[in-house]
Amino acid sequence: MEVSAVRIDDERLPRHIAIVMDGNGRWAKKRFLPRTAGHRAGVTSVRKVIEHCLKRRIEALTLFAFSSENWRRPPQEVSLLMELFLATLERETEKLHENGVRLRVIGDRVAFSPALQEKIAAGERLTSENTHLNLTIAANYGGRWDILQATRALAEKVARGELCPEDIGPDAFKLQLTLADLPEPDLFIRTGGEQRISNFLLWQLAYTELYFTPALWPDFDDQSLDQALKDYASRQRRFGYTSEQVEDLVSENVCTKTSEFR
């Protein structure tokens, strides 16, 4: 039976999926193509995953498109990635809007060209009221950057007398992070066979279930995503509780989803 035919109860699905899309370059190399061909093929996988998340009624999808460390890549590749980002926004934003997808880009945009910054802002404005899927693209993003910018924001509030240091706790800190209005990721997926987080959502992934697959990103499709969802659904999320406590809470109808143990 195909993976896509497997039924997964809605209550066992994650609310928020975060993905490191790795393997575009290796996919191209295996086919004796330039790395840029892999990046272009990767856009097709992005489209497939978004469509499947809509079908599965996933609340939020966050994709790591370009890290703050990726500027170290060859200038020609970086330039192509920026051009591909701009072209994809121009081509896909209206489709996202028609399908009720809210688009948001997180990361330090200062390094982007004015044209790309404007296209990002326009896409965010157009889709801001959509509710079917929260799609977040992390570009020129790093988890350490996210934590530092949140720390600076809190420090500025303290300096202005708007906040006392002793009032700074996890909840106050989370409000300054880039994904403050979304549930923390339930499922983290990394393609390409590497098994590391790579400076992605460092604070937000504290209790996230990690899933690593050898599939290269251009080969990752709806069946691949369903395999990850099936694996996720088989796990018991405890958030510090024992297995017995989790089972008791569920049996007592205190909560219906493991994500409610946050």
Number of C-alpha atoms within 10 A of each C-alpha: 5 8 14 14 9 12 9 15 9 13 12 18 22 23 19 22 24 24 20 24 21 23 24 23 20 18 24 20 14 10 11 10 13 15 18 18 16 22 22 18 16 23 17 15 18 18 13 17 20 20 16 17 21 19 10 14 15 19 19 26 22 22 19 22 20 21 20 17 12 14 14 10 10 9 10 9 17 16 13 15 17 16 14 16 20 18 13 13 19 15 11 12 21 15 11 23 19 10 16 18 24 23 26 19 22 18 18 17 15 9 10 13 13 11 10 19 15 13 18 20 14 16 21 17 13 15 21 16 13 16 13 19 22 23 21 20 19 23 21 22 24 23 22 15 19 22 19 14 16 19 15 12 15 21 17 13 14 15 12 10 10 11 15 13 13 6 11 13 9 9 10 14 17 17 13 19 22 18 18 14 10 12 15 23 24 23 22 23 21 25 23 22 13 14 14 11 16 15 16 23 26 15 17 17 18 12 17 18 18 17 16 17 17 15 17 21 27 25 18 21 18 18 17 17 18 22 17 19 19 19 12 20 17 10 11 14 22 17 16 11 11 11 12 10 12 20 15 13 14 14 11 10 10 12 14 14 15 21 22 10 15 11
